[in-house]
Structure formats: C-alpha cells, structure tokens
C-alpha cells in the first residue's frame, strides 16, 4: 500500500528542514570554535632582524614547516633546524583540552600566519593565542629554565568580598597541583563557588619544575592584580588564569582584522546554507 503523495511531501520537507538546520548550525559552530581558539593574547618580537636569503631564513622556514606538520598529531613538540650558528630553535603547544588534532592544527596555523605578520623577519618571536602558543629563536632556549613574566592582564573591576577571595584562593591553590607534563599533562582546570581558573605548563617541563613555575605565576598574579575579578599571568614556561563567573574580559586585540574575517566567513557560510535550503524547498514544492 502506497503512502499518499501529500504525506510523502510533508516527510521530505521535514527531512529537508532537519538537514538544513544541521548544516547551518554546523557552519556557525565551526566558525565560532575557530574564532575562540584563535583569539590573540600577546606577541613578542626581537628588535634584531635577519636579511632575506640568509641561511637562518631557510632554517627558520624549515622549522616553522615542521611545527605546522606536527600539530595535527601532538599537542606539544620542539624542533631544531640547521646548525653552525645559523640554526633556528622553536616549539609549539596547544591548550591541554585541544591536544593534537584538527583544532590544535588550525590554531597553530593561525598563530604561524599571525607571527609572520606581527614579527616579520625577527630573529626571535613568540605568539600566544587562546588555544595555542608558538615560539622560535636563533639562540637555543629549549630546556632552559625561564621564569620571566611575558604578559599580565588584570580586570579593572575588583572585589574584597571574603567569599570571592576564598574561592579564588582555592582555585589558585588547586591549579598548582598539576600532575605530569607533556602531551597528556601539564594542564588543569578548576572551579570553586563562583570562580573558575585554568593553568598550563610547557610540555618539556618536569613535574617539579611545572609546580614551581605555577607557584611563581600565582604569586605574581596575586601581587600584581590584587583583588581583581579576573586575571591572567603568563610566564615564559607556564600560565595561570582565573575569573569570576559572569565576568571575563577579552583582550582589546580580539577585534582584529583576523577576527572580522572569521566573522564574515561565518556569516557567508550561514547565508549559503540558507540559500541552499530555499532552493531545495522550491524544488520540493514543484515536485509535490
């Protein structure tokens, strides 16, 4: 027994709506996720520049290519390219919840693209995005202890409420209890009451060195940001961040050309999905 034609048409329309909604939501979600991990935090460039065509430029190109190709498979890695005074040394690390994979690879590609613009021809450079970190140098820094502060941000709003400070201190204390480093460790999230936080160490740090780095970061965070409702402190080999629920700042650099471009891409993708949906519905109406 055949179904009535009107019933088949309704079924097709429902299926089309579900399919179109899935595609449109997917396009939007993918773009939003990329924008979140690609949010600019800071960059640092050496004042000294290398000349085009030099051996160092070639070694740096090889180094950055190695970083880009490794990111899909591991959340952290370090490389050396070249020798005899013209070598390039570098590393990358993705946020611990990204690990190695498509999101990590996309973030690293974004970081490398921004690094080439922000620090063009620099002998040494580093760039931190929300989801990943890239650094290179003409001097071998790999495995060398470094507790220098490279970035700090404190919210303009603060609170002396005892409950907030107690929860903040609980979060900061817990973040220092990171277990292990490398691809599967060195990253921790924590929450207490209305406060949340996150911390991470570089993948080449031993567990004891990671703990020491985080302790120093927490000390500098408290000392420089006081009772701020949100604060970030990035040292050369680790970072600590916390924020009160309902309050978190995004750096002013977020509103960059790159983010505008990503926003336009998201809108174009959604409009394209809607256009396909309209065409498909029109086709169904003609056949029903």
C-alpha positions as CSV (number, residue, x, y, z in Angstrom):
1,X,0.0,0.0,0.0
2,X,1.5,3.4,-1.1
3,X,1.6,6.4,1.1
4,X,-0.5,9.5,0.0
5,X,1.5,11.9,-2.1
6,X,0.9,14.8,0.4
7,X,2.3,12.7,3.2
8,X,5.4,12.0,1.3
9,X,5.9,15.7,0.5
10,X,5.5,16.6,4.2
11,X,8.1,13.9,5.1
12,X,10.5,15.3,2.6
13,X,10.0,18.9,3.8
14,X,10.6,17.8,7.4
15,X,13.8,16.0,6.4
16,X,14.9,19.0,4.4
17,X,14.4,21.3,7.4
18,X,16.4,19.0,9.7
19,X,19.2,18.6,7.2
20,X,19.4,22.4,6.6
21,X,19.4,23.2,10.3
22,X,22.2,20.7,10.9
23,X,24.3,22.2,8.1
24,X,23.7,25.8,9.2
25,X,24.3,25.1,12.9
26,X,27.5,23.2,12.0
27,X,28.8,26.1,9.9
28,X,28.2,28.5,12.7
29,X,29.6,26.3,15.4
30,X,32.8,25.5,13.4
31,X,33.4,29.2,12.8
32,X,32.8,30.2,16.4
33,X,35.1,27.5,17.7
34,X,37.9,28.6,15.4
35,X,37.5,32.2,16.5
36,X,37.6,31.2,20.2
37,X,40.9,29.3,19.9
38,X,42.3,32.0,17.6
39,X,41.8,34.9,20.0
40,X,45.0,36.9,20.2
41,X,46.5,37.3,23.7
42,X,50.1,38.6,23.2
43,X,53.1,38.6,20.9
44,X,56.8,39.4,21.4
45,X,59.4,40.2,18.7
46,X,63.1,40.7,18.9
47,X,64.3,44.1,17.6
48,X,67.0,42.5,15.5
49,X,66.1,41.4,12.0
50,X,67.5,38.8,9.6
51,X,68.2,39.5,6.0
52,X,66.3,37.7,3.2
53,X,68.2,34.9,1.6
54,X,70.4,34.1,4.6
55,X,70.9,30.6,5.9
56,X,68.9,31.4,9.1
57,X,65.9,32.4,7.0
58,X,66.0,28.9,5.3
59,X,66.4,27.1,8.6
60,X,63.5,29.1,10.1
61,X,61.3,28.2,7.2
62,X,62.1,24.5,7.8
63,X,61.4,24.9,11.5
64,X,58.0,26.5,11.0
65,X,57.0,23.9,8.5
66,X,57.9,21.2,11.0
67,X,55.7,22.9,13.6
68,X,52.8,23.1,11.2
69,X,53.0,19.5,10.2
70,X,53.4,18.1,13.7
71,X,50.4,20.0,15.3
72,X,47.7,17.5,14.0
73,X,49.4,14.7,15.8
74,X,50.6,16.1,19.1
75,X,49.7,18.9,21.4
76,X,53.4,19.8,22.0
77,X,56.7,19.5,20.2
78,X,60.0,21.2,19.8
79,X,62.4,21.4,16.9
80,X,65.8,22.4,15.8
81,X,66.6,23.2,12.1
82,X,70.2,23.8,10.9
83,X,73.5,24.1,12.7
84,X,76.8,26.1,12.9
85,X,75.4,29.4,14.2
86,X,72.6,29.7,11.8
87,X,70.2,27.2,13.4
88,X,66.6,28.0,14.4
89,X,65.0,26.6,17.5
90,X,61.3,26.5,18.2
91,X,58.3,24.9,19.8
92,X,54.5,25.0,19.8
93,X,51.9,24.0,22.4
94,X,48.2,23.7,22.2
95,X,45.8,24.2,25.1
96,X,45.5,20.9,27.0
97,X,41.9,20.3,26.2
98,X,42.7,20.5,22.4
99,X,45.6,18.1,22.4
100,X,46.8,17.2,19.0
101,X,44.1,17.2,16.3
102,X,42.2,19.4,13.9
103,X,41.6,22.2,16.4
104,X,45.2,22.2,17.5
105,X,46.4,22.2,13.9
106,X,44.1,25.1,13.0
107,X,45.2,27.2,15.9
108,X,48.9,26.6,15.2
109,X,48.3,27.6,11.5
110,X,46.6,30.7,12.7
111,X,49.4,31.5,15.1
112,X,52.1,31.0,12.4
113,X,50.3,33.2,10.0
114,X,49.9,36.0,12.6
115,X,53.6,35.6,13.7
116,X,54.8,36.2,10.2
117,X,52.9,39.4,10.1
118,X,53.5,40.7,13.6
119,X,57.1,39.7,13.9
120,X,58.3,39.8,10.2
121,X,62.0,38.9,9.8
122,X,62.6,38.9,13.6
123,X,65.4,36.7,14.9
124,X,63.2,35.7,17.8
125,X,59.5,35.8,18.3
126,X,56.6,34.3,20.3
127,X,52.8,34.5,20.0
128,X,50.1,33.3,22.3
129,X,46.5,32.7,21.1
130,X,43.7,31.5,23.2
131,X,44.2,27.9,22.1
132,X,48.0,27.6,21.3
133,X,51.4,29.1,21.6
134,X,54.4,29.3,19.2
135,X,57.9,30.4,19.8
136,X,61.2,30.4,17.9
137,X,64.7,31.9,18.4
138,X,68.1,32.0,16.9
139,X,69.5,31.1,20.3
140,X,68.8,27.6,21.8
141,X,66.3,28.2,24.6
142,X,64.8,24.6,24.6
143,X,65.0,23.0,28.0
144,X,66.4,26.2,29.7
145,X,64.6,27.3,32.8
146,X,62.9,30.7,32.3
147,X,60.6,32.3,34.8
148,X,60.3,35.7,33.2
149,X,56.9,37.3,33.0
150,X,55.9,37.9,29.5
151,X,52.2,39.0,29.8
152,X,49.9,40.1,32.6
153,X,46.3,41.4,32.5
154,X,44.1,42.4,35.5
155,X,40.5,43.3,35.3
156,X,39.6,46.9,36.1
157,X,36.8,45.6,38.4
158,X,37.7,44.1,41.8
159,X,36.1,42.7,44.9
160,X,37.1,42.5,48.5
161,X,34.3,40.1,49.3
162,X,35.5,37.3,51.6
163,X,33.6,34.6,49.7
164,X,35.1,35.6,46.4
165,X,38.7,35.8,47.7
166,X,38.3,32.4,49.5
167,X,37.0,30.8,46.3
168,X,39.8,32.5,44.2
169,X,42.5,31.2,46.6
170,X,41.0,27.7,46.5
171,X,41.1,27.7,42.7
172,X,44.7,29.1,42.6
173,X,45.8,26.5,45.1
174,X,44.2,23.7,43.2
175,X,45.7,24.8,39.9
176,X,49.2,24.4,41.3
177,X,48.6,20.7,41.8
178,X,49.1,19.8,38.1
179,X,50.0,16.1,37.7
180,X,52.5,15.4,35.0
181,X,53.5,17.3,31.9
182,X,53.9,16.5,28.2
183,X,51.1,15.6,25.8
184,X,48.7,14.3,28.5
185,X,49.6,16.5,31.4
186,X,50.7,20.0,32.5
187,X,47.1,21.3,32.0
188,X,44.4,21.8,34.7
189,X,41.1,23.5,35.1
190,X,39.5,24.2,38.5
191,X,36.4,25.9,40.0
192,X,35.2,26.8,43.5
193,X,32.0,28.6,44.2
194,X,31.7,31.4,41.6
195,X,35.4,31.3,40.5
196,X,36.9,29.3,37.7
197,X,40.5,29.0,36.5
198,X,43.0,27.3,34.2
199,X,46.7,26.6,34.2
200,X,49.2,25.0,31.9
201,X,53.0,24.4,31.7
202,X,55.1,23.8,28.7
203,X,55.4,20.2,27.7
204,X,59.2,19.9,28.3
205,X,59.0,20.9,32.0
206,X,59.5,18.2,34.6
207,X,56.6,17.9,37.1
208,X,58.6,19.6,39.9
209,X,59.6,22.5,37.6
210,X,56.0,22.8,36.4
211,X,54.8,23.1,40.0
212,X,57.5,25.7,40.8
213,X,56.6,27.7,37.7
214,X,52.9,27.8,38.6
215,X,53.6,28.8,42.2
216,X,55.6,31.7,40.9
217,X,52.9,32.6,38.5
218,X,50.3,32.6,41.2
219,X,52.5,34.7,43.5
220,X,52.9,37.3,40.7
221,X,49.3,37.2,39.9
222,X,48.2,37.9,43.4
223,X,50.9,40.5,43.9
224,X,50.2,42.5,40.7
225,X,46.4,42.0,40.3
226,X,45.3,42.1,43.9
227,X,41.6,41.5,44.3
228,X,40.8,41.7,40.5
229,X,37.7,39.8,39.5
230,X,39.7,38.3,36.6
231,X,43.5,38.0,36.0
232,X,45.9,36.4,33.6
233,X,49.7,35.9,34.2
234,X,51.9,34.3,31.5
235,X,55.4,33.4,32.4
236,X,57.8,32.1,29.8
237,X,57.1,28.4,30.6
238,X,53.6,28.4,32.3
239,X,50.5,30.5,32.8
240,X,47.7,30.9,35.3
241,X,44.3,32.5,34.7
242,X,41.1,32.9,36.8
243,X,37.8,34.7,36.5
244,X,34.6,35.2,38.5
245,X,31.5,33.6,36.9
246,X,29.7,36.1,34.7
247,X,32.8,38.3,34.4
248,X,35.7,37.7,32.0
249,X,37.4,40.1,29.7
250,X,38.7,39.6,26.2
251,X,41.8,41.5,25.1
252,X,41.2,44.6,23.0
253,X,43.2,42.9,20.3
254,X,40.2,40.5,19.8
255,X,38.7,43.0,17.4
256,X,41.3,42.5,14.8
257,X,41.2,42.0,11.0
258,X,41.6,38.3,11.5
259,X,38.5,38.1,13.8
260,X,36.5,40.3,11.5
261,X,37.4,38.0,8.6
262,X,36.3,34.9,10.6
263,X,33.0,36.6,11.5
264,X,32.4,37.4,7.8
265,X,33.2,33.8,6.9
266,X,30.7,32.5,9.4
267,X,28.0,34.8,8.1
268,X,28.7,33.9,4.5
269,X,28.6,30.2,5.4
270,X,25.3,30.5,7.1
271,X,23.8,32.6,4.3
272,X,25.0,29.9,1.8
273,X,23.3,27.3,3.8
274,X,20.1,29.2,3.9
275,X,20.2,29.7,0.1
276,X,20.6,26.0,-0.5
277,X,17.7,25.4,1.9
278,X,15.5,27.8,-0.1
279,X,16.4,26.2,-3.4
280,X,15.7,22.7,-2.0
281,X,12.3,23.7,-0.7
282,X,11.4,25.3,-4.0
283,X,12.3,22.1,-5.8
284,X,10.2,20.0,-3.4
285,X,7.2,22.3,-3.9
286,X,7.4,21.8,-7.7
287,X,7.6,18.0,-7.3
288,X,4.9,17.7,-4.7
